[in-house]
Each structure stands twice: as structure tokens, then as C-alpha cells.
């Protein structure tokens, strides 16, 4: 194991063990290096690496702190990686969405409030029967984000938020090239919303699966 990797593992071990908690300030560099049996240089590199992935927060002139370790903060690193995806990996992103998003939709069916349901319905009503593809895709992103946020699981919400971006271009292209894509999407959105209003978790799961799988199936046949 490289020296820097060893240093990262040791700091991570302190956080996992509870020796360092969210918001805690790290001991002075010389003290921490001595306690962990590391050189100050390798410790410095480890701190730099952990700050890049938002585990540590280096405050100039103040010290280094453990961040809040909030899932949304930590999973920002995922969106950074996702930005470098290639077109041939879009199917893989869709496959992961098809696994995770129906589960989140089923969870939302048991937790979503009437106010949130009304807001989702208003989004769909505002679109009308013949929206442009760009309007539909923008609504699609917000519609699913609203549902996933209602699942009550911040980690799941952050993961799916990071995964939605790479599939946006595929959704737009489908809307432009597949004859009934717009009407099918509107129908599936209404079906998902109806299942949520009925508090029917399995129906919500099924419709979410159908909805995402239809984009995946179209893309697979187009490639």
C-alpha cells in the first residue's frame, strides 16, 4: 500500500471508529503524524485527498475539520465522476436507475404528503397535452426528483440525482426520434402519480420500472 493510501486509511479509521466526529478539528499536523506513525508529508497528501472528496475541510489559518459527512456532500464526488461518462455507458446508468428508482418510488408511496402530490400534479397539468421535448424532459427531471425526495432516504436521493444527468441527452433524443415518446411519457407519469395517490407501493414500483425501462429499451435498439 502506498504511503499516502496508508495515511488515508488511518484517518478514515479514526472517523469510522468515532475518534473524529463530524465537525471535529484535527489535531495539529505534527501531533497527528506522530500519533499515526506517519511522515508529515504523507499526512499532508492524505488530508489534501480527503478534502477533495469532501470528507475533510481545510480552513486556511484555522485548521482542518471533519465535514458534516452529510450524504449529499459526500456523493458530490459521484457527480464529478459521472460528468466524465462516455456515450456507451449511458445504458449502464439507465440500468442502475431501473434498479434504484422504482424502489425509491415505492418508498415514496408510503411517505409522500398530499401537498407534494398536488405539486406533482400541478407540474403535469402545466405541461399540457403537447409539450415540446425540452419542456417534457425538464419536467421529467423535476417530477422524478420530487418523488425520490419523498422517499425519505437522503442517500438514495443523492445517488439518483447524480445518475439522472447522463441520461438527459438520451431522453431528449428519444423524444425527438420516437413517434409516441411524448404521449407515452405523459401517460406513464400520470400512472405513477395515480399509484402514489392510491398509496399503492407495488403499482408505483411497477410503473416506475416500465417508465425507465422504456427509455432503456429504445436506446438499446437504437445503438
C-alpha positions as CSV (number, residue, x, y, z in Angstrom):
1,X,0.0,0.0,0.0
2,X,1.3,3.4,-0.9
3,X,2.3,5.7,2.0
4,X,-0.4,8.2,1.1
5,X,-3.0,5.5,0.8
6,X,-2.0,4.2,4.3
7,X,-2.4,7.7,5.7
8,X,-5.9,8.0,4.2
9,X,-6.9,4.6,5.7
10,X,-5.6,5.7,9.1
11,X,-7.6,8.9,9.1
12,X,-10.6,7.2,7.8
13,X,-10.3,4.6,10.5
14,X,-10.3,7.4,13.1
15,X,-13.5,8.8,11.7
16,X,-15.2,5.3,11.4
17,X,-14.2,4.5,15.0
18,X,-15.6,7.8,16.3
19,X,-12.3,9.2,17.4
20,X,-13.0,12.0,14.9
21,X,-16.6,13.1,14.6
22,X,-18.4,15.4,12.1
23,X,-17.3,19.0,12.9
24,X,-14.3,17.9,14.9
25,X,-11.0,19.7,14.3
26,X,-8.0,17.5,13.6
27,X,-5.0,17.7,16.0
28,X,-2.0,19.7,14.9
29,X,-0.2,18.2,11.9
30,X,2.9,17.3,13.9
31,X,0.9,15.6,16.7
32,X,-1.4,13.6,14.3
33,X,1.5,12.5,12.2
34,X,3.3,11.2,15.3
35,X,0.2,9.5,16.7
36,X,-0.4,7.7,13.4
37,X,3.2,6.9,12.7
38,X,3.3,8.9,9.5
39,X,5.5,11.5,8.0
40,X,4.1,15.0,7.9
41,X,4.4,14.9,4.1
42,X,2.3,11.8,3.7
43,X,-0.3,13.1,6.2
44,X,-0.4,16.4,4.2
45,X,-1.1,14.4,1.0
46,X,-3.8,12.4,2.7
47,X,-5.5,15.5,4.0
48,X,-5.5,17.0,0.6
49,X,-7.0,13.9,-1.0
50,X,-9.7,13.6,1.7
51,X,-10.6,17.3,1.3
52,X,-11.1,16.8,-2.4
53,X,-13.8,14.2,-1.7
54,X,-15.4,16.4,1.0
55,X,-14.5,14.3,4.0
56,X,-12.2,17.0,5.4
57,X,-12.5,20.8,5.2
58,X,-9.2,22.6,5.2
59,X,-9.7,26.2,6.5
60,X,-6.8,28.5,5.9
61,X,-5.4,29.9,9.1
62,X,-7.8,27.9,11.2
63,X,-7.2,24.2,10.9
64,X,-8.6,21.1,9.3
65,X,-12.1,19.8,10.2
66,X,-14.1,16.8,9.6
67,X,-17.1,17.9,7.4
68,X,-20.7,17.2,8.3
69,X,-20.3,13.9,6.4
70,X,-23.8,14.5,5.0
71,X,-24.6,12.1,2.2
72,X,-25.4,14.9,-0.3
73,X,-22.0,16.4,0.4
74,X,-20.1,13.1,0.1
75,X,-21.9,12.0,-3.0
76,X,-20.9,15.1,-4.9
77,X,-17.8,13.2,-5.8
78,X,-20.1,10.8,-7.7
79,X,-21.4,13.6,-9.9
80,X,-17.8,14.6,-10.6
81,X,-17.1,11.1,-11.9
82,X,-20.4,10.9,-13.8
83,X,-19.5,14.0,-15.7
84,X,-16.8,12.0,-17.5
85,X,-19.1,9.3,-18.7
86,X,-18.9,8.1,-22.3
87,X,-22.0,7.7,-24.5
88,X,-21.5,3.9,-24.5
89,X,-22.1,3.9,-20.7
90,X,-25.5,5.6,-20.8
91,X,-27.2,2.1,-20.9
92,X,-25.3,1.2,-17.7
93,X,-26.6,4.4,-16.0
94,X,-30.1,3.6,-17.1
95,X,-29.8,0.1,-15.8
96,X,-28.8,1.4,-12.3
97,X,-31.7,3.9,-12.4
98,X,-34.0,1.0,-13.2
99,X,-32.8,-0.9,-10.2
100,X,-32.9,2.0,-7.7
101,X,-35.6,4.4,-8.8
102,X,-38.6,2.0,-8.6
103,X,-37.6,1.2,-5.1
104,X,-37.5,4.9,-4.2
105,X,-40.9,5.4,-5.9
106,X,-42.4,2.5,-3.8
107,X,-41.0,4.1,-0.6
108,X,-42.4,7.5,-1.6
109,X,-45.9,6.0,-2.0
110,X,-46.0,5.4,1.8
111,X,-44.4,8.8,2.8
112,X,-45.4,11.4,0.2
113,X,-47.7,14.2,1.5
114,X,-50.9,15.3,-0.1
115,X,-49.2,18.7,-0.7
116,X,-46.3,17.1,-2.5
117,X,-48.8,15.0,-4.6
118,X,-50.7,18.2,-5.6
119,X,-47.4,19.8,-6.6
120,X,-46.5,16.9,-8.8
121,X,-50.0,17.0,-10.4
122,X,-49.6,20.8,-11.0
123,X,-46.3,20.1,-12.8
124,X,-48.0,17.7,-15.2
125,X,-51.0,20.0,-15.7
126,X,-48.8,22.9,-16.5
127,X,-47.1,20.9,-19.3
128,X,-50.4,20.4,-21.2
129,X,-51.1,17.6,-23.7
130,X,-48.4,18.6,-26.3
131,X,-45.3,19.9,-24.6
132,X,-42.0,20.4,-26.5
133,X,-39.5,17.7,-26.0
134,X,-37.2,20.1,-24.0
135,X,-40.2,21.1,-21.7
136,X,-41.1,17.4,-21.2
137,X,-37.6,16.4,-20.3
138,X,-37.1,19.3,-17.9
139,X,-40.4,18.3,-16.2
140,X,-39.4,14.7,-16.2
141,X,-36.2,15.5,-14.2
142,X,-38.2,17.6,-11.7
143,X,-41.0,15.0,-11.5
144,X,-38.7,12.2,-10.6
145,X,-36.6,14.3,-8.3
146,X,-39.7,15.3,-6.3
147,X,-40.7,11.7,-5.9
148,X,-37.3,10.4,-4.9
149,X,-37.0,13.2,-2.3
150,X,-40.3,12.0,-0.8
151,X,-38.8,8.5,-0.3
152,X,-37.2,9.8,2.9
153,X,-33.8,8.4,2.1
154,X,-31.1,11.1,1.5
155,X,-28.5,8.7,0.3
156,X,-30.8,7.2,-2.4
157,X,-31.9,10.7,-3.3
158,X,-28.3,11.8,-3.8
159,X,-27.3,8.7,-5.8
160,X,-30.3,9.1,-8.2
161,X,-29.7,12.8,-8.6
162,X,-26.2,12.1,-9.7
163,X,-27.3,9.4,-12.1
164,X,-30.0,11.4,-13.8
165,X,-27.7,13.8,-15.6
166,X,-26.0,11.3,-18.0
167,X,-29.4,10.1,-19.3
168,X,-30.8,13.5,-20.1
169,X,-29.4,13.6,-23.7
170,X,-30.8,10.1,-24.3
171,X,-34.2,11.2,-23.1
172,X,-34.2,14.3,-25.4
173,X,-33.1,12.2,-28.4
174,X,-35.8,9.7,-27.8
175,X,-38.4,12.4,-27.6
176,X,-37.2,13.8,-31.0
177,X,-37.0,10.5,-32.8
178,X,-39.6,8.1,-31.3
179,X,-43.0,8.8,-32.6
180,X,-45.1,8.2,-29.5
181,X,-42.4,9.1,-26.9
182,X,-44.0,12.3,-25.6
183,X,-47.5,10.8,-25.2
184,X,-46.1,7.6,-23.6
185,X,-44.1,9.6,-21.1
186,X,-47.1,11.7,-20.1
187,X,-49.2,8.6,-19.7
188,X,-46.6,6.9,-17.6
189,X,-46.2,10.0,-15.4
190,X,-49.9,10.1,-14.8
191,X,-49.9,6.4,-13.9
192,X,-47.1,6.8,-11.4
193,X,-48.9,9.8,-9.8
194,X,-52.1,7.8,-9.6
195,X,-50.3,4.9,-7.9
196,X,-48.8,7.4,-5.4
197,X,-52.2,8.9,-4.7
198,X,-53.6,5.4,-4.0
199,X,-50.6,4.7,-1.7
200,X,-50.0,1.6,-3.8
201,X,-46.3,1.0,-3.4
202,X,-46.2,-2.0,-5.7
203,X,-48.1,-0.3,-8.5
204,X,-45.8,2.8,-8.1
205,X,-42.8,0.5,-8.3
206,X,-44.1,-1.3,-11.4
207,X,-45.0,1.9,-13.3
208,X,-41.6,3.5,-12.5
209,X,-39.9,0.3,-13.8
210,X,-41.9,0.4,-17.0
211,X,-41.2,4.1,-17.4
212,X,-37.4,3.8,-17.1
213,X,-37.2,0.5,-19.0
214,X,-39.0,2.1,-22.0
215,X,-36.1,4.6,-22.4
216,X,-33.5,1.8,-21.9
217,X,-35.2,-0.4,-24.4
218,X,-35.4,2.3,-27.0
219,X,-31.7,3.2,-26.5
220,X,-30.6,-0.4,-26.7
221,X,-32.5,-0.9,-30.0
222,X,-31.1,2.4,-31.4
223,X,-27.4,1.7,-30.6
